């Protein structure tokens, strides 16, 4: 083979398949036949005749479909034979080479990526320790997209910004009214201070509303109990004491006797 020969010249279709057909002429004949049958009125008397025409049309179509499939098979067989040879002698070799080269490239790039990641981890550890947040954050919390094309300086800037933000937010949370709750939510939600504070504030607002509702309910219940108590007092008849009669003599000063008389009047005691 000539080494300078164009690769495109190695695969040439010497002669396109020649398919002789007279479908245009056949189409005119089919349309005339179909139109005549469709013009027939289907009644009880003509029903069987129309069924016969329908069966004839189906049989003709099946015969033509069989021939079409034979033509398709005749055309495909040479191509399928060619494809088998092509896969074995050309595409298989290229595919194998491509996979092998990709594997070698991936091995080197994975090693490069691992080295780059290790450098970034060391940079993160230094900044996290310097900001005194190494006990609450991990390298993965930064959420870096580490690729070989990504700038190391840009990735380091992202780490530094993240560490500074986390340290600042931690200090701010330390001054918060609900600092313990906010800190817990902040650690849980991936260091989003605004979301953590909003969640805690909403929670306390709900608790205050519940407390107010409970207090109002208790006041209503207390008033209801007081009303029930008063109704019971009014509804419960008092026991009437039996009037007794006793005779006795009293001695005392005039003032004392007047006082005794007034007391007896006040208490409704009948005396003679």
RAVEN-V374618 format. One record per backbone hydrogen bond with DSSP energy under -1.0 kcal/mol. NH is the residue of the N-H (numbers start at 1). CO is the residue of the C=O. If there is no record, write none. Layout:
BEGIN
NH:CO
NH:CO
END
This chain:
BEGIN
5:2
9:6
10:7
26:22
27:23
28:24
29:25
30:26
31:27
32:28
33:29
34:30
35:31
36:32
37:33
38:34
39:35
40:37
47:43
50:46
51:47
52:48
53:49
54:50
55:51
56:52
57:53
58:54
59:55
60:56
61:57
62:58
63:59
64:60
65:61
66:62
67:63
68:64
69:65
70:66
71:67
72:68
73:69
74:70
75:71
76:72
77:73
80:76
81:77
82:78
83:79
84:80
85:81
86:82
87:83
88:84
89:85
90:86
91:86
92:87
94:90
95:91
96:92
97:93
98:94
99:95
100:96
101:97
102:98
103:99
104:100
105:101
106:102
107:103
108:104
109:105
110:106
111:107
112:108
113:109
114:110
115:111
116:112
117:113
118:114
119:115
120:116
121:117
122:118
123:119
124:120
125:121
126:122
127:123
128:124
129:125
130:126
131:127
132:129
133:128
136:133
137:133
141:138
142:139
155:151
156:152
157:153
158:154
159:155
160:156
161:157
162:158
163:159
164:160
165:161
166:162
167:163
168:164
169:165
170:166
171:167
172:168
173:169
174:170
175:172
176:173
179:176
182:178
183:179
184:180
185:181
186:182
187:183
188:184
189:185
191:186
196:192
197:193
198:194
199:195
200:196
201:197
202:198
203:199
204:200
205:201
206:202
207:203
208:204
209:205
210:206
211:207
212:208
213:209
214:210
215:211
216:212
217:213
218:214
219:215
220:216
221:217
222:218
223:219
224:220
225:221
226:222
227:223
228:224
229:225
230:226
231:227
232:228
233:229
234:230
235:231
236:232
257:253
258:254
259:255
260:256
261:257
262:258
263:259
264:260
265:261
266:262
267:263
268:265
269:264
END
